[in-house]
Amino acid sequence: MKIFAVALLVCCALALPAKSQIFTNSGAVISAGAGAVMLINGNAQLLGGEISLGDRAELRINGTLNFDAGLTIFNAASMGIVSGDCFIGTKGELRRLGTGTLYLNRFTRNRGLIINDGVIEYGMP
């Protein structure tokens, strides 16, 4: 009976979806070209460096964004989607340039710098 109960628990645990990916950038320069899609299926932690998205590129974070330091640039008609909370630290800089949209779904705390020439919406597209 004990073996059956343990096997049942293991099967149930394997059936649950899990987000275990944590993306961390501590100083690299990451560029997504025109039309590219960058998907982070989990949380993102930006400790420095730069992320730059070209025209019609998309950054999709299926989790929380902790943007402690560094620079993120959304150029032209690029789009960003953060499904979880968004925290921008004092050394973080977010530039939403051009005509694209940044979607923030949940709680946002900004202690850094946001430059917005496009659209920032709260809620999912």
N, C-alpha and C positions, 0 to 999 in steps of 0.2 A: 504494500500500500504506500509506503514511504517513497519508493522509487517512482511510482505512478504520479504522486503529488509533485515531486521534484521535476519530473519530465513535463508535466502539465505547466508548471511555472516557467520552465525554460521555453517551452513553445509559445506561451503567452508573451513573454519578454521579447522573443524574436519577431513576433507579429506586430509590435508597436513601432511606428515610424520614429526615427531619431535624427536629430541634427547634431552631429558631433564635430563638424568641420569648424575650425577657427582659423581665419585668414589673418596673418599679422604682417605688416610692413614696417620695418624699422629703419628705412632709409633708402630703399631702392626707388628708381624711377620706372613706373609702369605706365605704358601707353597702349590704349586700345584704338586702333585705326578706324577709319570711316566705316560705319555699318557693323562693327564688331559687337559681340555680346560678351560681357564679363559677368559670370554668375558665381556668387558666393552663397552656397547652400548651408548657411550657419552664420555665426557672428564674425564681424570684421573689427580688427583692432589696428588702428593706424597710429604708429608711434613716431613717425617721421617719413621723409621721402615725399614722393609726388605721384599722384595718379592723374592721368590726363586722358580724356575721352574725345575722340574726333567726331566729325559731323555724323549724325544718325547712329552713333554708338550707344550702347546701353550698359549701365551698371546696375545689376539687380542683387540686392543683399537680402536673403531670406533669414533675417535674424536682426540682432542689435548691432548698431554702428557706434563704436567707441573711437572717436576721432580726436586723440590727445594732442597730436602735433603733425605738422606737415601741410601739404597743399593738395587739394583735389580740385581739378578744373573740368567743368562740363562745357565743351565748346559747341558752338553752332546749334544744331537741332538734336544734340545728344540728350539722353534721358536717364534719370536715376530713380530707382525704386528701393526704399528701405522699409521692409515690412515690420520691423521691430522698433525699439526706441532708438533715438539718435542723440548722442552726447558729443558736443564739440568743446574741446578744452581750450585753455588760454593761448596755446601755441598752434591751434588748428586754424586753417584758412580754407574756406569753401568758396569757389567762384562758379556761379551759375551764369555763364556768358552765352549770348545768342538767344535763340528763340525756343530752346527746348524746355522740358519740364522736369522738375525734381519732385517726386512724391514721397512724403513722409507720413507713415501710417499711424504712429503712436506718439508717445511723449517725446518732446524735443527740448534739450537744454543747450543753450549757446553761450559760451564764455569766450569764444574766439571771434573770428571775423567772417561774415558772410557778405559777399558781393553778388547781387542778383540783378541780371539784365533780362532774365527769362521769366519763368513761372515756377513758384514753389507752392505746391498744393498739399493739404493735409487730407489723407484718405487714399485708398488704393485706386488705381485707374480701372 
